[in-house]
Amino acid sequence: MTASGDLSNTWYRDDEEELVDPHGSTHLARADGFYKVEANVEECKTMSDAVQIKLPKVVTGVEDDESSPFTLTPNPATSFVKIGVPKSFKGEPVFMNTVGQQISLPVTKYEDAFEVNTTDLSPGLYIIRLSQASLKMIKQ
């Protein structure tokens, strides 16, 4: 955000909270909020209208559910993944891309795991549904 005028501007966020070191014609917003600037030209002060800033959310990783009875290794995957399941698990894994389209992948069932061939997948994030649980897999 940039304010016009000389360098005697004071920036505020949300309910008149003066920002730390806010004096200058430019301020870099680091949090969501309503921002405004008070311009000080000689002895004349004027306050701008508030501008709402919403910063984009950036995904920097995928967290695993520590309480899940299912495991996924390796993650990120290259050519295969192993999905560890309880021996009592009766379902089949369902694979989806990030827009919810179901994907068919070669799966081998073992007593307490599924082995999934991921060789033909494009790099990206995929969702694996196992009855009422979901796992997130990243393909490199």
Backbone torsions as a table, in degrees:
resi	resn	phi	psi	omega
1	MET	NA	143.8	-179.4
2	THR	-132.8	134.2	175.7
3	ALA	-102.7	144.2	176.9
4	SER	-85.5	164.3	178.7
5	GLY	105.4	-174.1	-179.1
6	ASP	-76.2	-170.1	-174.2
7	LEU	-85.2	19.0	178.4
8	SER	-104.3	54.4	177.0
9	ASN	-105.1	145.5	177.2
10	THR	-123.3	126.1	-177.3
11	TRP	-96.0	144.9	179.6
12	TYR	-132.9	150.8	173.9
13	ARG	-132.4	134.5	173.4
14	ASP	46.4	105.8	172.4
15	ASP	56.4	48.6	171.9
16	GLU	66.8	18.9	177.2
17	GLU	-74.2	112.6	-179.4
18	GLU	-71.2	132.4	-177.7
19	LEU	-77.6	151.8	177.7
20	VAL	-67.3	130.3	-177.9
21	ASP	47.6	54.8	-174.7
22	PRO	-92.7	12.1	-172.6
23	HIS	-90.6	114.5	179.3
24	GLY	159.2	172.3	-177.4
25	SER	-81.9	-13.9	-178.3
26	THR	-129.5	140.3	174.9
27	HIS	-135.2	133.0	177.9
28	LEU	-93.9	112.9	179.8
29	ALA	-70.1	131.3	-179.9
30	ARG	-117.5	0.9	-179.9
31	ALA	-150.5	154.3	174.7
32	ASP	-61.4	150.4	175.9
33	GLY	159.0	-178.1	176.0
34	PHE	-103.2	121.8	-176.1
35	TYR	-112.3	145.4	172.2
36	LYS	-148.9	164.4	-177.6
37	VAL	-129.8	139.8	173.7
38	GLU	-101.7	118.1	179.9
39	ALA	-92.1	129.0	179.7
40	ASN	-116.0	104.1	179.0
41	VAL	-115.0	111.8	-172.9
42	GLU	53.6	-117.1	-179.3
43	GLU	-104.9	11.3	-178.4
44	CYS	-103.0	128.8	179.0
45	LYS	-119.3	141.0	174.3
46	THR	-143.5	144.0	-178.1
47	MET	-106.7	134.0	178.0
48	SER	-75.8	166.0	170.0
49	ASP	-69.5	154.9	178.6
50	ALA	-75.4	141.9	176.3
51	VAL	-118.9	126.7	179.8
52	GLN	-83.6	129.9	177.8
53	ILE	-115.9	126.1	173.1
54	LYS	-121.3	114.5	-179.0
55	LEU	-80.7	145.2	179.4
56	PRO	-68.0	146.9	175.7
57	LYS	-89.3	132.9	-176.8
58	VAL	-116.3	127.1	176.5
59	VAL	-83.3	123.2	-178.9
60	THR	-112.9	-0.3	179.0
61	GLY	176.9	178.3	179.6
62	VAL	-123.6	124.3	179.0
63	GLU	-90.9	141.3	176.2
64	ASP	-90.8	148.5	174.5
65	ASP	-83.5	105.9	-175.6
66	GLU	-62.6	-24.2	-176.5
67	SER	-89.6	-2.0	-178.1
68	SER	-71.7	140.1	175.5
69	PRO	-78.6	-1.2	-178.3
70	PHE	-103.2	146.6	175.7
71	THR	-126.3	158.7	-179.9
72	LEU	-140.3	115.4	179.9
73	THR	-142.1	146.8	-16.1
74	PRO	-75.1	156.5	177.0
75	ASN	-143.6	107.9	16.2
76	PRO	-72.7	153.0	-178.4
77	ALA	-96.9	157.8	172.0
78	THR	-119.9	-67.6	-177.4
79	SER	-113.4	-18.9	178.3
80	PHE	-157.4	161.5	169.4
81	VAL	-134.3	153.5	174.1
82	LYS	-113.0	125.8	177.2
83	ILE	-104.6	109.2	177.9
84	GLY	-79.7	131.5	-179.0
85	VAL	-132.6	156.9	173.5
86	PRO	-63.3	149.9	179.7
87	LYS	-59.1	-26.3	-178.9
88	SER	-81.7	-4.2	-177.6
89	PHE	-67.5	129.1	-176.5
90	LYS	-109.7	-10.6	-174.7
91	GLY	-82.4	-174.4	174.9
92	GLU	-124.2	146.7	177.0
93	PRO	-71.9	144.1	175.6
94	VAL	-117.9	129.3	-176.0
95	PHE	-107.0	135.2	179.3
96	MET	-137.0	150.8	172.8
97	ASN	-86.3	-177.5	-174.2
98	THR	-73.2	-9.7	175.5
99	VAL	-101.2	8.3	174.4
100	GLY	88.2	7.5	178.2
101	GLN	-79.4	133.7	179.0
102	GLN	-75.4	140.0	-177.7
103	ILE	-120.9	136.7	177.9
104	SER	-95.5	125.2	179.2
105	LEU	-130.8	149.7	176.1
106	PRO	-67.5	125.4	-177.1
107	VAL	-127.2	133.8	173.0
108	THR	-112.4	128.0	-178.3
109	LYS	-94.6	131.4	172.5
110	TYR	-117.6	177.3	-176.2
111	GLU	-58.4	-42.7	-176.7
112	ASP	-128.0	24.7	-178.4
113	ALA	-164.0	162.7	168.6
114	PHE	-119.6	139.0	171.8
115	GLU	-109.3	127.8	-173.4
116	VAL	-119.5	127.3	176.8
117	ASN	-82.1	118.3	-178.3
118	THR	-110.0	10.6	-175.5
119	THR	-54.6	-41.5	-175.1
120	ASP	-85.9	0.3	178.8
121	LEU	-77.4	144.3	171.2
122	SER	-75.8	152.8	176.1
123	PRO	-58.1	142.4	178.9
124	GLY	154.1	-169.9	-179.2
125	LEU	-101.5	136.5	179.6
126	TYR	-132.2	150.4	178.4
127	ILE	-107.7	135.3	177.0
128	ILE	-116.0	117.5	178.5
129	ARG	-96.6	130.6	177.2
130	LEU	-129.1	97.5	-173.2
131	SER	49.6	-106.8	-176.5
132	GLN	-102.8	9.2	179.9
133	ALA	-113.0	157.4	176.2
134	SER	-132.3	142.5	173.8
135	LEU	-120.2	150.7	177.0
136	LYS	-111.1	127.9	-179.0
137	MET	-118.2	138.7	173.9
138	ILE	-110.2	126.5	176.5
139	LYS	-99.0	125.4	178.7
140	GLN	-82.3	NA	NA
